[in-house]
């Protein structure tokens, strides 16, 4: 069973691996990206798309302006 908000889950959890304290560091990184960049680094309209974005796509460059 996985507990957490999908937007902040690390890639290993989406790969059915057990999360550990590094998941908290990942979530903090996502939150900081949102604060600085004004958007979620892997935004998606549904959970399967979010999972693919986290697993496959690199995060956008923070130097690019948010839409």
Secondary structure, DSSP 8 states (H G I E B T S, - for coil): ---S-GGG--HHHHTT----THHHHHHHHHHHHHHHHSS-TT--SSHHHHHHHHHHS----TTS---
